[in-house]
Amino acid sequence: MDDDHEDDWEPSFELLRLVKQEDREIKPYQEIIEIFNQGDKDERKEVKIGNNTSKEVRGKICHLLKEFRDVFAWSY
């Protein structure tokens, strides 16, 4: 008699959702970036700026970085 009940059993929606969620691969967030070189050809001093910011804000950041480039430590 117990065998009949096992055939009728269906997993709940919540259980199916959790199994699907378990199977998904979690990937790191990848933002498109722009590399801004503070140095010259021979000595690169790169700063990465996200492209999600507006061009105006990126321009202000680049200007600020140029103005204070002597403050940053470029090596250990």
N, C-alpha and C positions, 0 to 999 in steps of 0.2 A: 504494500500500500504506500510506503514512503517513496518508492521509485516513481509512482505516478506524479507526485508533487514536484519532484526534481525536474521532470520534463516540462512542466508548466511554468517554471520559474523564469522570469525575465529580469535582466539587470535594470536598475532604476536609471532615469535620465542623469541624475547627479553622478552615479557611478561611471556611466559611459563618458560623461564630460571629464571627470578626473582622469580616466584612462587615456583619453585623447590628449589632455594637457600634459600628462606624463611623457607621452611619445614625442611631443614637440621639442625641437632643439632650440635652446636659448642662445642667441648670438649677441655679441656686444654691439652697442650702438656705434655706427660709423658716420661721422659727420664729414662733409666735404670741407677741406681746409685749403687755405692759400698760404704759401710759404713766402715770408718776407725776409729778405737778406739784409741784415744790418751792416755787414762787413763789405769786403771787396771780393774780387775773383779768387785771390789766393787764400784769403782767410774768411771763410763763411761764418756768419753769425746769424743763424736762422731763428725766426720766430714764426710760429704757426697761428694763423688767425682763422676762425670759423667763417665759412661763407654764409651762415645764417644771419649774420649781421648785415646791415645796410652798407652800401658803398660809402656813404657819408661817414658812418661810424668807423668803418675800416680805415678810411683816410685819416680820421682824427687819431685813431690808435697808432697808425704808422708815423704820423707827425710827432706824437708824444714819444714813441720809441726812439725816433731819430734825435729828438731833443735831449733825452735822458739816456742815451746809449752808453755813456761812461759809467752809469750806475749799475748796470747789469753785469753779473759774473758769467762769462762765456765758457769757462772751463773750471775744473776742480782745483 
